[in-house]
Amino acid sequence: MDSNYLRIVLGDCLTEGLAEVAQHRPVDPIEYLAYWLYKYRDNLDLDRKSQLEVKQLDIETQAALKEKATQEQLQEELLEIQQAYEKKLKLDVANLELEKQQLQILAALDTLKEKQERVLQELDKQTSEHAIMASASSLVPPEWFGEPELETVEEKDELNVAVEVQNEDTLPTEEESKHAEEPIEEAEEKS
């Protein structure tokens, strides 16, 4: 028989089982050894199973650590994205505010242009009026400044004019009134 094969496959198991039988000295040593071998086999299976579970647990722990690291990285990236989004929103708000200010400035410039155009139109009117006045004043002799001083003539009704004409006919002339005044003055001097 092949004693090496038996020593490799059953050596430790049989040696321990026989040592147990010798130590406990059961009534039926074959049955005791048979149960002990079944139990030994169950213990080996449980050890293998527990080792597999430990390995599986290590693999799952490593996977969980990797998942946790991935989640942390995703959280950091999400935080960076949120911060970038908030910065973008702030920039958008700032851009909108700048555009609003630019529109206000443009509106103010438009109103200033309109006012400037009105002022220019008024200046054009004034310069054209001055040009007309200058051309009109060039027809007037140079010694006249401003409006000429003319005598004012009162308008009279036709009836008043007729009455005045009649009064003038009845009134003495200047020579007549001087001659008439001389005797009056002489009389006053004598008295």
C-alpha positions in Angstrom: 0.0 0.0 0.0 0.9 3.5 -0.5 1.8 4.8 3.0 2.8 8.2 1.8 -0.6 8.9 0.4 -2.3 7.8 3.7 0.2 9.9 5.7 -0.5 13.0 3.6 -4.3 12.7 3.5 -5.2 11.1 6.8 -2.0 11.5 8.9 -3.0 14.4 11.0 -6.6 13.5 11.2 -6.0 9.9 12.3 -3.2 10.8 14.7 -5.4 13.3 16.5 -8.4 11.0 16.5 -6.5 8.1 17.9 -5.0 10.4 20.5 -8.6 11.3 21.5 -9.7 7.7 21.7 -6.6 6.9 23.8 -7.3 9.8 26.1 -11.0 9.2 26.6 -11.1 5.4 26.4 -14.7 5.1 25.2 -16.7 1.9 25.4 -17.0 1.7 21.6 -13.8 3.2 20.3 -14.7 2.7 16.5 -18.0 4.5 16.8 -16.3 7.2 18.9 -13.6 7.6 16.2 -16.2 7.7 13.4 -18.1 10.5 15.2 -14.9 12.3 15.9 -13.9 12.1 12.2 -17.3 13.5 11.2 -17.0 16.2 13.7 -13.4 16.9 12.5 -14.7 17.1 8.9 -17.4 19.6 10.0 -14.9 21.6 11.9 -12.6 21.7 8.8 -15.6 22.8 6.7 -16.5 25.5 9.3 -12.9 26.7 9.3 -12.8 26.9 5.6 -16.1 28.6 5.5 -15.1 31.1 8.2 -11.8 31.8 6.3 -13.9 32.3 3.1 -16.2 34.6 5.1 -13.2 36.5 6.4 -11.7 36.9 2.9 -15.1 37.9 1.6 -15.4 40.4 4.5 -12.0 41.8 3.7 -13.0 42.1 0.0 -16.3 43.8 1.0 -14.4 46.1 3.4 -12.0 47.1 0.7 -14.9 47.6 -1.7 -16.7 49.7 1.0 -13.6 51.8 1.5 -13.2 52.3 -2.2 -16.9 53.2 -2.4 -16.5 55.6 0.6 -13.5 57.2 -1.1 -15.5 57.5 -4.3 -18.5 59.0 -2.4 -16.2 61.5 -0.7 -14.6 62.4 -4.0 -18.1 62.8 -5.5 -19.1 65.0 -2.6 -16.0 67.1 -3.1 -16.7 67.4 -6.8 -20.4 68.2 -6.1 -19.3 70.9 -3.6 -16.9 72.3 -6.2 -19.7 72.2 -8.8 -22.1 74.0 -6.4 -19.4 76.6 -5.6 -18.7 77.1 -9.4 -22.5 77.4 -10.0 -22.9 79.9 -7.2 -19.9 81.9 -8.6 -21.5 81.7 -12.0 -24.8 83.0 -10.6 -23.0 85.8 -8.8 -21.3 86.7 -12.1 -24.6 86.5 -13.9 -26.2 88.8 -11.4 -23.2 91.2 -11.6 -23.4 91.1 -15.4 -27.1 91.8 -15.3 -26.5 94.7 -12.9 -23.8 96.0 -15.3 -26.1 95.7 -18.2 -28.8 97.5 -16.3 -26.3 100.3 -15.4 -25.2 100.4 -19.1 -28.8 100.7 -20.2 -29.3 103.5 -17.7 -26.2 105.2 -18.9 -27.3 104.8 -22.5 -30.7 106.2 -21.6 -29.1 109.2 -19.9 -26.8 109.7 -22.9 -29.9 109.6 -25.2 -31.6 112.2 -23.1 -28.5 114.3 -23.1 -28.2 114.0 -26.9 -31.9 115.0 -27.2 -31.2 118.0 -25.0 -28.1 118.9 -26.9 -30.0 118.6 -30.2 -32.7 120.9 -28.8 -30.0 123.4 -27.6 -28.3 123.2 -31.0 -31.7 123.8 -32.7 -32.3 126.8 -30.4 -28.8 128.1 -31.1 -29.4 127.6 -34.9 -32.6 129.6 -34.6 -30.9 132.3 -32.6 -28.0 132.5 -35.1 -30.4 132.6 -38.0 -32.4 135.3 -36.2 -29.2 137.2 -35.6 -28.3 136.7 -39.2 -31.7 138.0 -40.3 -31.3 140.9 -37.9 -27.7 141.6 -39.1 -28.9 141.5 -42.7 -31.8 143.8 -41.8 -29.5 146.1 -39.8 -27.1 146.3 -42.7 -29.9 148.1 -44.6 -30.1 150.7 -41.8 -27.5 153.4 -41.8 -24.6 152.7 -39.3 -25.4 155.6 -37.0 -28.7 154.0 -36.0 -28.4 151.7 -33.1 -31.5 149.8 -32.1 -34.8 151.2 -33.0 -35.1 154.7 -34.4 -36.6 157.3 -32.2 -39.7 158.5 -34.0 -42.3 160.9 -32.8 -45.5 159.4 -31.7 -48.6 160.6 -33.3 -51.9 160.3 -31.6 -54.8 159.1 -33.6 -57.8 161.3 -33.5 -61.4 160.7 -34.4 -62.8 162.5 -37.4 -65.2 164.5 -35.3 -62.4 165.7 -33.0 -60.3 166.7 -36.0 -63.2 168.7 -37.5 -63.7 170.6 -34.1 -60.0 171.4 -33.9 -60.0 172.7 -37.4 -62.9 175.0 -36.6 -61.2 176.1 -33.4 -58.0 176.9 -35.3 -60.0 179.1 -37.6 -61.5 181.0 -34.8 -58.3 181.2 -32.7 -56.1 184.2 -33.3 -52.7 183.6 -34.8 -49.6 184.3 -32.9 -49.1 187.8 -34.2 -52.7 188.6 -33.4 -52.4 187.2 -29.9 -49.2 189.3 -29.3 -50.9 192.4 -30.4 -53.8 191.6 -28.2 -51.6 190.8 -25.2 -49.6 194.2 -25.5 -52.5 196.4 -24.4 -53.3 194.0 -21.6 -49.8 194.1 -20.3 -49.6 197.9 -20.6 -52.8 198.1 -18.6 -51.4 195.9 -15.9 -48.2 197.9 -15.7 -50.2 201.1 -15.2 -52.2 199.7 -12.4 
